[in-house]
Amino acid sequence: MRYKQCLLCIGVLASLVAPVLAQEQPAAPDAAASTLGFAPTAAPGEFSFDTGVLRGVLRQGGASIGLVPMEHVPTGIPLSKSPGILDHYRVFTTNHRYGESLRSLPSESKLLPGGGLEVHWPSAEDRPYEITSTFRWRDASTVDLQVEVMAKTDLPDFEVFLASYCSERFPATSVYVKQAGDTGKPGFVIAEKESGLWQVFPRDAKARDIVKDGRWTIPPNPVDWAVMPEIAAPLAFRREPGTGIVAMVMAPPEESFAVFTPCRDEPHCSMYLALFGQTLKSGETARAHVRFAIAVNPTDDQVMAYYQDYLNEVKQKLRP
């Protein structure tokens, strides 16, 4: 019930401050939104983009990495570093990791009508799943991602661990939690050093158990995540102090079960969303949606309102 009340509060804020946030966005190009898209470069499997607000590359050198490099065109500030924004990283089931990462596995890419880009990871004997991810520009400041998985066998507590690596200009992650500090109310908290080097903000007790089921103890690079307060929603951002540019990642609450991040000033400058967190039966298909967006000088309330608008948009798209 508290969670529903939380989302209701966000909805009220949306009607009040979302227009203000829209006014603070950098001006979009004059071209229609349908012209926003990815274009092939001279390198096989690599694609460029220039929306007038964001400029860079997806799948640099044809590799399965995210949007990198990427810069904010009006200021020239770098937004990402390798392995990039919306980078498909780990894949897990209960106490099991499939290989080192999706970055090192074979993948195929193709342009879609309207400028979208589809990336496909086929199944294999040691990877009993197919993953198909679609990137599309929502507007000049916003890219949407859909991750679809098809199970080839039963996959207990399946997870795609999605990473976004910001540049060093973005030193700290703010995460939207059910109780911020001693306020007793939902709000954003910053991942500070005193709480641990690597921090996880789970959705609930079930999500915490998935994180701690042994999947993160597997070498190389095991991580002992410090468990932090529960999220009110899978929503996080990093802010560039000089300009106020905010880089946001978000997902619907039923499609992402935790937010992960290193503490303030840790060199990765990253944010992670744990997608799915559900058991898939053989032959079953599941989808998760993620948005990465840039805003300039939004307040915390405006970020929350933007998130509610995003949820409403996803619901509209998924209506039969």
N, C-alpha and C positions, 0 to 999 in steps of 0.2 A: 504494500500500500504506500509506504514512504517513497518508493521508487516512482510510482505513478504520480504521486503528488509533486515529486521533483520535476518530472517531465511537464506537468501541467503548469508549474511556475515558469519553466522555460518558454512554454507556448505563449504565456502572457507577455513575457519580455519580448518575444519575437515581434508581436504586433506593435510594440512601442519603439524598439531601437533598431530593428533590421533596416529600415530606410536610412538611418544615420550611417550604418556600416556601409551600405551601398554607396552613399555619397563620398565616403572616404576611400573607396577603391580608386586606383589609378584609371585614367580614361582608357577605355578599350579602343582597339582600332576601328576605323569606319566600316571595314568589311563586315558582312553578315556573319553571325556565329557559325553558320554552316561551312564557312571557309576555313575555320580553325581546324588544324589537323597536323599530322606528321607527314614528312616527305623523305624519301630515300636520299641518302648521301652517296658519295662515291665508294664508301666502304660497304661491302656486302653485309646485309643484315642490320645496318645502322640507319637511324632516322633522326632528322632534325625537326625543330619546331621554333617558331617565332610568332608569338601572339600579339606582339607590341608591348606586352607587360612582362612576359616570361620568354626567355630564349635559351636554347640549349640542344641537348642530344638525348635520345633514348636508345639503349642498347649500344653504347659506345664500342666501336670496333666489332660489332656483331655479337657481343657478349651478353649473357643474361644478367645484366645489371640494370639499375633503375635510370631515372632521369639525372644524368650527370655528363658534362657540366650543365648547370642551370643558373642563370643570373636574372636579377630583377632589372629589367631594361631601363626604367626611368632613373634609377640610381647607380646602376652598374655593380651593385652588391652581389657577390656570389652567394647562392642559396644552398647549394649542395656540394658534397665531395664524394669521392668514390667509397663505397659502391652505389651511391645515389639515393634518390627519393623513390619510394614505392618499389623497393628492391625485394624480390622474392628470395628469402634466405633459407630458413630451416623448414623441414617437414617432419612431423612427429606422429606417432601413435603411443599408446601407453608404454612408458619406459623403453621407448625405441625411437631412434632417429634414422631417417633414410639418407645415408651418405653424409657428406660434409655439409652440402648446401645445394639448393637449386641452381646457384650460379655456375657450378661446375658440370651440370648435366646438359645433354643435348637438348636444344629447343629450336623451334621453327617460328618464324614471324611472317605476317602478311598484313598489308594495308587493307582497310575496310572502306566501303562507301561512306562518304562524309568525313574522311580523314582520320578515323579511328585506327588503332593498331591491335592486332591479335597476336598473342604469343602462346605457343602450345608446347607443353612438355609431355611426350608420349610415355606410356607405361613400359615397364620392363620386368624381367623376372624378379629383380630385387626392388622394384618400385610398383606395387600393385594398385596404381592409380594413374589417372590422366588429369592434368591441370591445364586449363585454358583461361588465360587472362586477357581482358580487353581494356585498353586505355582509350579514353575519349575526352576531348576538351569540352567542358561545360560552358566556359567563357574564357576571356583572356587571362584571368587570374586563377582558374580552377581546372584541375584534371580529375576525372572520375575513373575508378578502376573496378571492374567486376572480376572476381576470381571464382571459377567454376571447377569443381572436382568431381570426377566419376570414379567410384570405387570398383576395383576389380576383385576385391575380396572384402571381408568384414574389416573395418578400420576402427578400432576402439579409441575413443577420445581423440579423433583426428584433429591435427592442427597445421595450419600454414602460418609461419612466423614471418610477418612482413616488416621490413626495416626501412627507415628513412633517415639518411645521414645528412644533417645540415652542415653548413660551413662553420668555421670557428667564430664567425660573427654572431652566432646564436648560442650563447653559453649555457642556458638552463631550460629545462622542460617544466612546464606547468601542466598538471593533470587534474581533471575534473572529478572530485571525490564526493561521497555522500555527506561527509562532515568535514568541513574545512577548519582546522585548528580547534579552538574552543567555542566556535560560534554555534555548533550544533546544527548547522545548515549546509546544504551543498555549496560547493565553490571550488576554486582552483588552489592547489598547493604546489609549491616548487620543490623539486627533488633536491634536497640539500645534502651536503656531505655527511653531516652527523647521523643521517639515517641509513647510511651504507653506500658503498660504491655503485652497486647494481641493484636496482629497485623494481619490484613488480607491484602493480596496483590491480588486484583481481576483482572480478565482478561480484563474486560471492564465495561461499565456502567450497562449493564444487570446483570453481575455477582455481582456487588456491590448491586444492588437492591434485588437480591436473598438473599444475606447474611443478609440484613437489613429488610427482610419481616416479621420479628417477630419470626422466628424459633429459634433464639438464646436468646430470652427473657424467654423461658419456663423453670421453675425450675424442678429439682434441678440444681444448678450450671449454671445459665445463664451467658453469656459472652457478654460484650459490646466491640466488636472488633473495634480497631482504624483502619480506612481505610487508607491504604498506597498507594504508586504509583502502577500503573498497571503493571502486569507481561508482559515480552516479551515472556515468555514460562513458563509452570508449571515445574520449575526446581529449586531445593534448595539443600543446603548441609550444613553440620557441620564439622568442622575441629578440630582434636586433636592437640593442639599446640606443644607438645613435639616431636611427631613423624611425623607430617604432614599427618597422615591418614585422609582421607576425606570420609564421609558417605553421599551418594547422593540419593535423591529421584527424580523421574521424570515421566512425562506422556505426551502423545501427546496433543497438544494444544486444539484440539476439544473435548477431553475427560475429561479434568479437568479445572474447571473454576476459581479456586483460590488457592493460597498458604497461609496457616495460620501458625503462630508461636508465641511463647512468646518471649519477649525481651532477650537480652544477660544476662546470669547468672540466669535466672529464673529457679527454680529447676526441672520443667518438662523436660527440655532439648529436646523438641519435635519439630517435623515438621508434618504438616498436608496437605493433598491434598483433595480438594473438587471434587469428581467425578460426572460426568454426567451433572447436571444442565440443564436438558431438560425435557419437558413434555412428558411422555410416555402414549400412549393410551392402553386401556385394550387389553391384548393379545400380546402386542408388547414386543420384546426382544432387549436389548441394552447391549453393552460391553464396558468396559474401561480397559486400559492396564497401568501398573505401573512397574517401575524398581527400585530396591534398589541395589546399587553397592558401592564397596569400591575401592579407589585408594590411592596411596601413593605419596604425594608431587606434585599433579597436580597444574598447574597454572589455573587461571580463564579461560583463553582462551582454555586450554586443556579440562576443564570440559564442556565448551560450545561445543567444537568439539565432545566430547564423546556423548553429547546429540544428536547432528545431526546424528551421526552414529546410535544411538538408533532409531531415527525417521525413518531412511532409512530401518532399520531392521524390524520395525513394518509394514511399508508399504509393504515390500516384503512378509511378512507372510500373510497379509490380501488380497493379490492379488487373484482374482478368478482363 
